[in-house]
Amino acid sequence: MENIRNFCIIAHIDHGKSTLADRLLEFTNTVSAREAQDQILDDMDLERERGITIKSHAIQMDYTYNGKKYVLNLIDTPGHVDFSYEVSRSIAACEGALLIVDATQGIQAQTISNLYLAIENDLEIIPVLNKMDLPSAMPEEVKDQIVELIGCKREDILEASGKTGLGVEKILQAIVEKIPAPVGNPNAPLQALIFDSVFNPFRGIIGYYKILNGEIHTNDLVKFINTKKEYEALEIGVLRLDMEPRSVVKTGDVGYIISGIKTAREVRVGDTITHRDNPCEKAIAGFEEVKPMVFAGIYPIDTEDYEPLRASMEKLQLNDASLTYQPESSAALGFGFRCGFLGLLHMEIIQERLDREFNMSVITTTPNVSYYCYTKKGEKIVVNNPADLPDPSSIDYIEEPYIAAQIITNAEFIGPIMKLCIDKRGILKNQTYLTGNRVEINFELPLGEIVFDFYDKLKSISKGYASFDYHIIGYRESKLAKLDILLNGDGVDALSALIHQNNAYDFGKRICEKLKDLIPRQQFDVAIQAAIGSKIIARETVKAVRKDVTAKCYGGDISRKRKLLEKQKEGKKRMKQIGSVEIPQKAFLAVLKLND
């Protein structure tokens, strides 16, 4: 136990976590030259394509220092704000953290929020200045920022480069010297925290855990405390580049367990594993439940795929504990699920993973956030879907969630960023200059306003320099209205949205214009309307496709032509009564990208 070190790597997105992890693995010879590739721990196709880490990845390394052998358990974490839940889980399984800061960009918003997570969990922080090989590096300036942020000594900041391998040895020495060994009692009853799980089609569900007390042997009978299920540990071991079976995993180690579990619900992240015959007294506390921020409906394109979609969701949830879902039905789309995500990128990734890993083609409805609706009788209703909103006459008031946003940017972009936040109904709280040219701006914004395209706009305004982080601060009363989209007088529930009254007219008009371009022409006129309650606020018409019925009439009396046109008109009228309008998939997607 004395020789075990558990640590994770935390940083803002694109500050070089995965690349530095590669260098650590190469230096300790965990990965041979043949197996080496860039971002070796990112094993998902999506991760490799986008160049971002989505899942936390655990791996064990051996390192000899001053003639002593040490076992280092590394967990590489994602940097994007949408996956901060992954980071919080990884931190729970560690005693120390490498805080990586890009020498060319300095401290960003996510650096600060992940650092606070680590400090709350009493982790030992080792600051590392990465990308020192770049000509645009500003080491002195960034070191000042780090000293100010953490309060460490200047000489404690390690200089490194994930690309060239500079400073890797110093990092490993610092890990051994500074990060404390895990504390625990090897003779106590088994107590292990599950921090992740994956689904393997051949072996069932594999749980990843960290042992706090006791030890686990192959063929031990174990019990999961929260679910109260009992299993046999068929295979246990440690996580190298591949899974490496062992006969025993001891206190302080990070390992895996295979026990032939088939049902996804039986393994919960944050659960505690103990022995059946000699259980520990209580479960490990301090594991937070995930709070979804953005809700959207996911429906199969073919209604027969509902059950396969449910099975796919279960398996995905196992691998991504921050996904929540419950069944719902829609008049336009049939049966599907109401899913909760941590943000728009998270939603996009889930959609993509459903397509790639499970071959599921799905329709995603307009994302929205959770509202509290108070009726005149004093009841409180949680509204995750605009369709759940009660009758407007019975509503007393509606509350929407607000966030505290922290934006760090170059001073030259302050004006456009402030305008963007004020347009989104933001309230400026304060702004502070971190250095001569870097500003921190704090805003309070409604969460519903940033769900759509706020992050993209922020990035384009600031030429990619602004970094953004947020946390929920509670609910506030707001003037919201339910906007319905009608096609020929029939409501399309999948396109309805809850929106602030001041923006409703403009938003409704834009949706109608967009749908006019996307809905194919029918044999009859299609009226597209945006309505609030019974009041129509915008309308567009898709004109009918008409056959030229008078083409055969050469000359003759006008009444012949008129008769044919009247006959056509009657036919169209009859068709309108029985005809229905199909909305193509791209129309749903286009509503998301209204401002393009």
N, C-alpha and C positions, 0 to 999 in steps of 0.2 A: 504493500500500500504506500509505503514511503516513496516508492519510485514511480508512482503514477501521477500524471498531470493531465487534467481535463480542461481544455480551453476552446473558445470559439473565436471567430473572426467577425468583427462588426465594423461597418463603414457605410457611407452614403453609396448610392448606386454608381457604378462605373469607377470606383476608386481603386480597383485592382485586387479584390479579396481572393477571387478564384485563381488568378494568375500567381499570386504570392503563395497560395496553398500548393499549387503545382511545384514551385521551387522547394518548399519545405519537404514535400514527398520525395522529390528527386534527391535532395541532399541527404535524407535519411535512408536512401535506397529502398523505400517502400515500393516505389514504382521502377521497374527496369526501363532501360532506354527503349526497348522494343514496345513497351506498353504506353510509353509517354505520348501525350498529345495535349494540345492547349485545353485549359479548363477541364482537366481530367475528371473532376468530381461531378461536373454537370452531365449527367447521363441521359437526360431526356432530350429527344430531337428538338423540341421547342426551345429548350434552354440554349442549345448549341446554335440554333438558327438566329434567335434574337440576341444572343450574347448576354443574357441575363440569368441569374440564378433564381429559380422559382421555389425549389425545395431546399431545406437544409440537408447537408450531406455529412455523415459521420465516417471517420476513418482512423485507424490506429497506426502509429509509427513507433519504431524503436530508435533510441538515440543514446549513444554512449558519451558521458561527460565526466571528466576526471576519473576515468577508470570504472565508473558505475553505470550500470545499464538502467535507462529510464523508459517507461512506456508513456507515449504522448497520445491522448485521444483528441483529435481535432474535429470540430464541427464548423463547416463553412456555411454561412448564412446568406439569405437574400438581402439586397440593399433597398429595394423599392418599397415605398410607403405601404402599398397594398399587401405586402407579405410580412409586415412587422410582427404578426402573430407567430410566424415560423421562428422569428428571432427570439421572441419571449420564451418559446418552448425550448430552444437550444440553450438559452442562458440558464434555464432551470437545471440543466444537466452538467454545468461547468463550475469551476472555481475561479477561472480567470478569463480575460478577454484581450485579444489584440485589437486595439483601436487604430484603424488604418485611415490616414488622411492623405489625400492626393496633394503632392507638393506644388502642383500647378494651379489647383483650384481652391485650396484651403478648406476650412471647415464649412460644411453645408448643413442644411436643416436636419436631414436624417442622421447625420453624424451625432448631432446633439441629442436627438430623441432616443437613438439606440444606446448612447452613452448613459443617459438617465436610467434606462431599463437595467443596464449592467450594474450601475451604482446601487439601485434599489435592492438588487440581489446580492449586494456585498462582494462583487467580483473584484479581483485584483486587475487593474487596468495597465496594460503595457502600450504606450503610444508609439506608433510607427509612422514615419514619414515616407510614403511610397512615391514611385516614379521620379526618383532622384536623377535618373539618366537623361531626362528630357531637358532640352536647352531652356524651355520656358519655366523651369522649376524656380520657386521663390522660397528657399528653405528658411531663411532668417525670419521673413514675414510670417510664414505659416507656423513656425516654432513659437513665435510670440502669441499667436492665436491659441495654440494648444496649451501653453503655460497658463494663459489667462482662463481657459476653459476648465482644465483639470486641476490646476494648481500644483503640477509636478515640477521637478527640477529640469532645467534646460538640457543638462547633460544626459538625462534619462531617456530623452526622445531618440529612438533608433532611426537611422537613415537606411533606406532600403530601396531596391528596385526589383519588382517582380519579373521584369523583362530580362535583366542581365544577371540576376541572382546576387546582387550586391547586398551585404548586410544580413544574409539568411542565417549564417552561423551565429551571429550576435543575437538574433531573434530567438533561436533555439536555446542559447545559453540563458537569456533573460527569462524564458518560459520555465526552465528548470530552477533557476535561482529565486525568482520572484513569486511565481504562482504557488500557492500552498498545496500540499498533498491533500486528497480527499479525507475527510474525517468520517469515521464510522466504526462500528464494533463488529469484527469478523465473527465473533461467537454469538452475537444476538440473533433472534429470529430473522428470516429473510425479509427485506423491505426494498423493493426496486420500483423506480418510477418509469412508466412508459412515456417516452417523449415523441415517438413516431411509430408508424406502422405502414407496411406495404402489402399489396396483394400479389401473390404468385399463383398463376393458374395451376401449377403442378403440386405445390407444397401447402397451399392454403394461405392463411394470413401470418405474416412474420412481424413480430413486435420488437421494437428497439427499446432498450431500457438502460438505466444507470442504477447500479446497486449501491444503496446508501448504507445498509447493514446486512450482515450475514453473507451467505454464498449459495449458489445454485449448482446442482449436479445434473448430469444427464439422467433421464428417467425419473427425476423427482416429481412428486405429485404437487402441483401448484394451484393456487387459488387467486382469482382476480377480485379484489375487495369490493369495488363499486358494483360490478355486474353480478358478483357472487357465483361465478362459474368456476368449475374445477377442470383442470387438464393435466395431461402428462407431458413433461418437457421432453419431447422426442429427440430434439437436437438443440444444443445451445452452442454459443461460440462468440468470437469477437469479429468486429467489422474491419477487415483489411480492404484491399481493393476488391476482393471477392469475400464472401462470407467464409470464415475459417472455423471449422468445428473445434470445440474443446470439451474435455470431460467435466471441467469445473470453471465457473466464472466467479471471481471473488469480489469482495467489497471494494468500491471505488472504481470498478471497471465499467466500461460501456460495452454492451453486447446485444445479441439477438436471441430470440426463442422461437422455435417452430413446434407447434403442438397440434397440428392438423385442424385448426379452427377454420370453419367454412363460412360462418356468418359474420358479416362486417360489423354488425351492431355489438358484437361481444367484446370487441377490443376498443377501449376508449383511451384516447390520449389523455394523460394525466392520472390514469388509474394506477393502483399499486399492486404489484405481484408479491405474494407471500406463500409460505409452505402450507399445505392443507392441514397437516397434523400438528405443526408447531407454528401457528400464525402469529404475526406481529399484533400489537395492541390496537393500533389505529393506522388509518391511511395517511399518506404524505399530503400535507396541506399546501396551500399557497398556489394552486394552479388555477389560473383565471379562465372563465368561460369566454368563448369568443362572442363578440358583438358585431353582427353584420351591419353594414352601413348602407348598402345599396341593394334594392330588391328588384328582381325581374322575373317574368314568367318564362319557363323553358318548355316548349311543346314539341313533340315529334312531328315531322312533316307528314308522315303516314300514321294515321291513328292506331294502326295495328302494332306500331313499335312502342306502345306505352310501357308494357311490361319489361322489354329489353332495356328501355331507357331507365326504368326504376332500378334494375340490376346494375346498370352502368353507374348510376348516381351513387349507389351504395358503395361500390368499389372505389369510386373517386373520393368519396367522403373519408374513406379509410386512409387514403394517402394524403388527403388535404382536409385536416380537421376543421378548418375555418369555413368550409362550405356547409350551409344549412339549407334544408328543403322540406316542403310539405306539399301534398297533392292539392291541385285546384283544377277547376274546369272553366272553360270559356265558351261562350256561344259561337264565337267565330273560329276558334282553333281546336275545340274538343278538349280532351283530357291532357293535363301536363302537370308541371310542378312550379310552385312559387319558391324561388331560390334566394337566399341571402348571401351577398358577397361582401368582401372588404373594400372593394373599389371597382372602377371600370376595367382596369387592367386585369384584375383577378377574374372578372366576368368573361373577358375576352379569352383568357387562358383556359378557363373551364370549358368554354364553347369549343375551342380548338382541340382540347384534350378529348372531349367527347367524340369529336369527329375522327381524330387520329387513332386513339387507343381503343375505342369501342365501335368505331365505324357508324356513329349515330348522327344523322342529319337533323338538326333542330332549328326551330324558329325561336328567336328571343324577343320578348316584347320590350316596350320602352322602359328603361330602368327608372325606379323612383325610390324615395326613402320612406321611413316609417313616420306616420303622423299620429298625434293624439287628438281625437275628436270628442268634445264634451257636448252632450245633448242638454236640452232645456230641463230634462228630468234629473240632471246632475250625474248621468252615467258617463263613464270614460270608455271610449272605444279605441283600440289600437288599429290604425288603418295602414296596411302594407300595400294595398292595391286600391286604386281609385274606385274600382267597381264596388268595394266594400263600404263606401261612404253612405251613411244614411240619407234620408230625404232632407233636402236643404232647409225645409221649414222647421224641422225638429232640432237643427244644429244651433247650439248657443255660440260656441267659438271653436276654432281649430288651432292647435299648437304644432309648430314644426321644429325639428332639431337644429341647433346652432353649433358651429364649430369655432374654436380659436385657431386661426391660421397663422403660421409663422413663415414669412417669406424672407429669404436672404438673397440679396442681389447686388449688382454693381450700381453705383449711385446714378449713372446716366439713365437707367431705366425706371427710375422712381415714378415719374409722371404717368407713363402709359400703364404701369402696374396698378397704380392707385385708381386710375380711371376704370380699369377692368374690374377691380374689386368693388368700386362704388356702383358701377353698372349692375353688378350682381347683388345689390342691396347690402353691401358690406359696411361695417362701421369701423373707422380707423381708431385703434386704441393708442398706439404709440409707435415711434420709430427711433431706432438708436443706431448710431454709426459705430460699427465694430472696429473698422480701421478707416483711414482717410477716404477709401473708395468703396467700402462694403457696408451695406445698410441692412439692418434687420427691421422689417415692417410687421407689426402685429395687427391683424384684422379680426373682427367677428363677422362670420358669414353664415347664411342659411345653408345647410348641407345640400338641400335640393338644388341649389344654384350651381354648386361645383360638380355635381354628378355628371353633367353632360360633357362639356368640353373645356372646362376651366384650365385643367393642367396643360392641355395642348396649347391653348391660347397663351398661357403664361410663358411657356417655353419659346413660342415663336416671337412674342413681344420682346423677350429678354435675350434673344439669339442663343437660347439654350443655357444662359448663365444663372437664371434664378432657380433656387431650390425651395421646395415647398413641403411643409409638414403640418399636420393638423391633429387635434383631438376634440372629442365631443364635450361641450360644456353644459348641455341641458336643452330643455324645450322652452320656446317662447310663443306667445300668442301672435297670430299673423292673419292677414286678410287673404284667405285662399279661396279659389273657386275651382269647381270640377269642370274641366273642358272636355266635352264629348265630340267625337267625330262621327258624323252621320253620312251614310251612303244611301241615297234614295230614301231618306227618312229612317233608315235602320241604323241603330248605334253599333259601332265596331268597338267592343269593349277592350280589345287589345291595344287600341290607340288612344284611349282616354288618359288624361293626365291631370294631376292636381297642380295648379299653378297660381302664382300671385296675381291678384286682380289687375294690377297695373300692366302686367306683361301679357295678359290673356289674349287681348285683341291681336296684338302683333304676332304672337306665337300661333294662334289659330289660323291667321291669314297665311302664314308661311307654310304650315302643314297642308292647307288646302291647295296652295300653289304647287307644292311638291308632289302631292298625290295626283293632281291633274296630269302632270308629266308622266307619272309612273303607271297609272291604271290604264290598261289597254282599252281601246274604243270598243264599245258594244254595239248591238243592233238598235239600241235605244239611248236617249240622253241619260247620263248619270250625273245626279246632283251631289256634289261633295260639300258638306256644310260643317262648320264648327259652331257648337252651341254651348252656352252656359245656362243650365236649367232649360227653360223653354225659349230663351232668347237666342236667336241666330246672330252670330257676330261676324261670320265670314262665309262666302260661298264661291265656288267655282263649278263650272259645268264641263263634263267631258262630252263632246258632241257625238251624235250617233254616226255610225258608218251607214251610208245610204247607197242603195243600188239605184242606178238610173232607170226607173221603170218606164219613163216616157221615151226611151231611145227608139222604140219601134214605131212611134207615131210620126209619120211624115205628113205635114200639112193637116188638113181637115179641121174639124171644129175644136175649139179650146176645151169644150165640155168633156171630150174623150180623155184629154190629158188630165183634166181636173179629177175625173172619175178614178183614174189609175192612182193619182197622188193621194186621194182620199182613202182609197183601199189600203195603200201602203201605211198611211197614218194610223188607220184602225189597227192594222197588224202590229205596228210598233207599240201602240197603246196596250194591246193585249199582251204583248211580249214583256212590256215593262211590269205588268202585274205579276207575271209568273217568273220573270227572269231574275237571276241573282248575280251579284258582281263578285268576281274572285279578286282578292287582293294579292298581288305577287309578293314573295318573300322580301325582295329588295325594297319594297315600299316600307316594310317595318324597319329595315336597317337605315333607310334614308331619313326617317324621322329622327334618328339618333344624330345624324350628321347635318342638322338643319343649317348650320352656319357656314357650311363649306362654300 
